[in-house]
Amino acid sequence: MKNISVLVTGGAGFIGANLVRMLLKLDYKVTVFDNFSTGRYAYLEGLPVDIVEGDVLDRDLLVEVIRSHQSIIHLAAQTGVPGSLIDPYQDCEANVVGTLNVLEACRAAKDSSDTKMSQKIIFASSNAPLGRQIPPASEDKAPLPVSPYGASKLAAEAYCLAYYGSWGLNTIVLRFGNVYGPFSEHKGSVVAEFFKAICNNNVITMHGDGEQTRDFVYVADLCRSVLLALDCDEVGEVYQIATGIETSINRLVEMVQDVSGSDTSIYKAPTRHGDVRKNYSMIVKARDMLGWDPEVNLDLGLRKTYEWFVNYT
């Protein structure tokens, strides 16, 4: 049992809602920091957490809140390629300036004599910084982002590593694969969109020819990687968190139709700008240094996710 105070930015969102529950089961003291622009109070209903409604662009509020916590899990972000194409400035502010504000607040807390800040800062990134690199994604490949989202996540990663190098902050960067699972009803990610379409008897919209590939990781597996990172001594590092398995969107459609028992029709929309063609990860480093391995295969994960959507919507 940990009895450690943890602040989760973006804790009312998809990953946050799952992670907060796992932290509470391990007896962490949890504070959720969220502006509720996309996150939902309903996801936290009945949970013994403190909630601070605020934005990561509010530097003064971050300094005040972070100083009373031992570790920070920074999930708050503009979370997708489409949003970054619509408004690159907002994407940069949320992902780069917001992360810089968190790091500066952590640095101020670390230097203060009356602070609890002593543990880890876990930053949630993605494979988007690697962009044009030929998969599998790995930590040693040079980033070549193809979207503003990828660029903003890359910049935020760099700041996390720089604050470790310059001021000794215990930062860890986790590059998440395509995450899916419960509490994703508000998301525009592909698994969530497919299940929402099925539950609402709508057409499934698939962008492109469906031969593009992704590495789908179940949210509970991903949250375990965050918990392991909180206990890991190998700081100032980047870790790929995925499954190492490449799945085409065409195959994903077949699987969601199978688990739902639906023959929902499919509309093929144009390919979206900024999307990579193929994407999957090597997870050797996470296995070796975090002791992490995914446990839930895609079929089981989709069944769990569909069950949640049926009960929630």
C-alpha positions in Angstrom: 0.0 0.0 0.0 1.5 3.3 -1.1 -0.2 6.1 0.8 1.5 8.6 -1.6 -0.3 11.7 -2.8 -0.6 11.8 -6.6 -1.9 14.6 -8.8 -3.4 13.4 -12.1 -3.8 16.2 -14.7 -6.6 15.3 -17.1 -7.8 12.8 -14.6 -11.5 13.1 -15.6 -10.7 11.9 -19.1 -10.6 8.5 -20.7 -7.2 7.2 -19.4 -7.5 9.2 -16.2 -10.8 7.7 -15.2 -9.3 4.2 -15.5 -6.0 5.2 -13.9 -7.6 6.9 -10.9 -9.5 3.7 -10.1 -6.3 1.7 -10.2 -4.4 4.2 -8.0 -7.2 4.2 -5.4 -7.1 0.4 -5.2 -3.4 0.7 -4.4 -4.2 3.2 -1.6 -2.7 6.2 -3.3 -4.2 9.6 -2.3 -5.4 11.0 -5.6 -6.2 14.6 -6.7 -7.7 15.1 -10.2 -6.8 18.4 -11.9 -9.0 18.9 -15.0 -10.7 21.8 -16.8 -13.5 19.5 -17.9 -13.5 20.7 -21.5 -13.6 17.0 -22.5 -13.3 15.1 -19.2 -16.5 14.3 -17.3 -17.5 14.6 -13.7 -19.6 11.5 -14.2 -16.5 9.4 -14.7 -15.4 10.2 -11.2 -18.8 10.0 -9.5 -18.6 8.3 -6.1 -14.8 8.0 -6.0 -12.8 9.2 -3.0 -10.7 11.8 -4.8 -10.1 15.5 -4.5 -11.0 17.5 -7.6 -9.5 20.7 -8.6 -11.1 22.3 -11.6 -8.4 24.2 -13.5 -6.4 24.5 -16.6 -2.7 23.6 -17.1 -2.3 27.1 -18.7 -3.0 28.5 -15.2 0.6 28.6 -13.9 -0.2 30.0 -10.4 -2.9 27.4 -9.7 -0.5 24.6 -10.8 2.2 25.9 -8.4 -0.3 26.0 -5.6 -1.7 22.5 -6.2 1.5 20.6 -7.2 3.4 21.6 -4.1 1.2 19.4 -1.9 1.7 16.2 -4.0 4.6 13.8 -4.2 4.1 12.6 -7.8 2.5 14.0 -10.9 0.9 12.0 -13.8 0.5 14.5 -16.6 -2.3 13.3 -18.9 -4.0 16.7 -19.7 -3.6 17.5 -23.4 -5.1 18.1 -26.8 -5.2 14.5 -27.7 -5.5 14.0 -31.5 -4.2 14.8 -34.9 -7.6 16.2 -36.2 -7.8 18.8 -33.5 -4.2 19.9 -34.1 -4.9 20.4 -37.8 -8.0 22.6 -36.9 -6.1 24.7 -34.4 -2.4 24.3 -34.2 -2.0 27.2 -31.8 -4.4 25.7 -29.3 -2.7 22.3 -29.7 0.7 23.9 -29.0 -0.6 25.8 -25.9 -2.2 22.8 -24.4 0.5 20.3 -25.1 3.7 22.4 -25.0 3.0 25.4 -22.8 0.8 23.3 -20.5 3.6 20.7 -20.0 6.1 23.4 -19.5 3.8 24.9 -16.8 3.6 21.5 -15.1 7.4 21.1 -15.1 8.0 24.6 -13.8 5.5 24.1 -11.0 7.3 20.8 -10.2 10.7 22.6 -10.2 9.4 25.2 -7.9 8.0 22.6 -5.6 11.2 20.6 -5.6 13.1 23.7 -4.5 10.7 24.6 -1.7 11.3 23.4 1.8 7.6 23.0 2.7 6.7 20.8 -0.3 5.9 17.1 -0.6 7.2 16.9 -4.2 9.8 14.1 -4.2 8.9 11.3 -6.5 8.1 11.1 -10.3 6.6 13.2 -13.1 5.1 10.8 -15.6 4.3 12.4 -19.0 1.8 10.8 -21.4 3.1 11.0 -25.0 2.3 8.9 -28.1 3.9 7.5 -31.2 3.0 10.7 -33.1 6.4 12.3 -32.7 8.0 9.5 -34.8 5.7 10.3 -37.7 7.4 9.3 -40.9 9.7 6.7 -39.3 9.3 3.2 -40.7 7.7 1.0 -38.0 8.2 -0.6 -35.6 8.4 2.5 -33.4 11.3 2.5 -30.9 12.9 4.8 -28.5 16.1 5.2 -30.5 14.6 6.3 -33.8 14.8 10.0 -34.7 11.4 11.7 -34.5 9.9 12.9 -37.8 6.4 14.2 -37.0 3.9 14.7 -39.7 1.2 16.6 -37.7 1.1 19.5 -35.3 0.0 17.0 -32.7 3.2 15.0 -33.2 5.3 18.1 -33.1 3.7 19.3 -29.9 4.1 16.0 -28.2 7.8 15.9 -29.3 8.4 19.3 -27.9 6.8 18.3 -24.6 8.9 15.1 -24.4 12.0 17.2 -25.0 11.1 19.6 -22.1 10.6 16.6 -19.8 14.0 15.2 -20.6 15.6 18.7 -20.4 14.2 19.2 -16.9 15.7 15.9 -15.8 19.0 16.9 -17.3 19.1 20.5 -16.0 17.3 20.3 -12.6 17.2 16.6 -11.8 13.4 16.3 -12.0 12.5 12.6 -12.1 10.6 12.7 -15.4 9.6 9.6 -17.4 8.0 9.8 -20.8 5.6 7.0 -21.9 4.7 6.9 -25.6 1.3 5.3 -25.7 0.0 3.2 -28.6 -3.6 3.5 -29.7 -5.4 3.2 -26.4 -9.0 1.8 -26.2 -11.3 0.7 -23.4 -14.0 1.8 -20.9 -14.7 5.5 -20.2 -14.0 6.5 -23.8 -17.5 7.5 -24.9 -16.4 11.1 -25.3 -13.4 10.2 -27.5 -13.0 10.4 -31.2 -10.5 7.5 -31.4 -11.2 4.7 -33.8 -12.4 2.0 -31.4 -14.7 4.4 -29.5 -16.1 5.8 -32.8 -16.9 2.3 -34.1 -18.6 1.2 -31.0 -20.6 4.4 -30.7 -21.8 4.0 -34.3 -22.9 0.4 -33.6 -24.6 1.3 -30.3 -26.5 4.1 -32.1 -27.3 2.1 -35.2 -25.3 4.4 -37.3 -22.9 3.8 -40.2 -19.3 3.0 -39.3 -17.1 5.7 -40.8 -13.6 4.5 -41.9 -11.1 7.0 -43.2 -9.0 5.7 -46.2 -8.9 2.2 -47.5 -8.6 0.5 -44.1 -5.2 -1.0 -44.8 -3.5 1.6 -42.5 -2.3 -0.2 -39.3 -2.2 0.7 -35.6 -1.0 -0.9 -32.4 -4.0 -1.2 -30.0 -3.4 -1.4 -26.3 -6.1 -1.9 -23.7 -6.4 0.9 -21.2 -5.9 -1.3 -18.1 -2.6 -2.6 -19.5 -1.5 0.9 -20.2 -2.4 2.1 -16.7 -0.3 -0.7 -15.3 2.7 0.8 -17.2 2.1 4.1 -15.4 2.0 2.5 -12.0 5.2 0.7 -12.8 6.8 4.0 -13.9 5.9 5.5 -10.6 8.0 2.9 -8.9 10.8 2.8 -11.5 14.3 4.1 -10.7 15.2 4.5 -14.4 14.2 8.2 -14.9 14.9 10.6 -17.7 13.9 7.9 -20.1 11.3 7.4 -22.9 9.4 4.1 -23.1 7.1 2.7 -25.8 3.9 1.4 -24.3 1.9 -0.7 -26.8 1.6 -4.4 -27.7 4.0 -4.8 -30.6 1.2 -6.2 -32.7 0.1 -4.5 -36.0 -3.6 -4.5 -36.8 -5.2 -3.0 -39.9 -8.3 -0.9 -39.6 -10.1 -3.4 -41.9 -9.3 -6.2 -39.4 -10.5 -4.0 -36.6 -13.9 -3.4 -38.3 -14.3 -7.2 -38.6 -13.5 -7.7 -34.9 -15.8 -5.0 -33.6 -18.6 -6.4 -35.8 -17.9 -9.9 -34.4 -17.8 -8.9 -30.7 -21.0 -6.8 -31.1 -22.9 -9.2 -33.3 -23.5 -6.3 -35.7 -23.3 -6.1 -39.5 -23.3 -2.3 -39.4 -22.5 -0.9 -42.9 -19.3 0.9 -43.5 -18.7 4.3 -45.1 -15.2 4.9 -46.5 -14.3 8.6 -46.0 -11.2 10.2 -47.5 -7.9 9.7 -45.8 -7.2 12.3 -43.1 -4.2 14.6 -43.4 -1.5 14.0 -40.8 -2.3 10.3 -40.3 0.5 7.8 -40.7 0.1 4.8 -42.9 1.5 2.1 -40.6 2.2 2.2 -36.9 3.2 -0.4 -34.3 5.9 -0.4 -31.5 8.8 -2.4 -30.1 8.3 -2.7 -26.4 11.6 -4.4 -25.4 12.7 -1.4 -23.3 9.5 -1.3 -21.3 9.7 -5.0 -20.7 13.4 -4.9 -19.6 13.4 -1.6 -17.6 9.8 -1.3 -16.3 9.0 -5.0 -16.0 5.8 -4.3 -18.1 4.0 -6.5 -20.6 0.5 -6.2 -22.0 -1.9 -8.9 -20.8 -5.2 -8.3 -22.6 -5.3 -9.3 -26.2 -7.3 -7.3 -28.7 -10.3 -9.7 -28.9 -10.8 -9.7 -25.1 -10.2 -6.0 -24.8 -12.8 -5.2 -27.5 -15.3 -7.4 -25.7 -14.7 -5.6 -22.4 -15.0 -2.3 -24.2 -18.2 -3.1 -26.0 -19.7 -4.3 -22.8 -18.9 -1.0 -21.2 -20.4 1.0 -24.1 -23.6 -1.1 -24.0 -24.0 -0.4 -20.3 -23.0 3.2 -20.4 -24.8 4.5 -23.5 
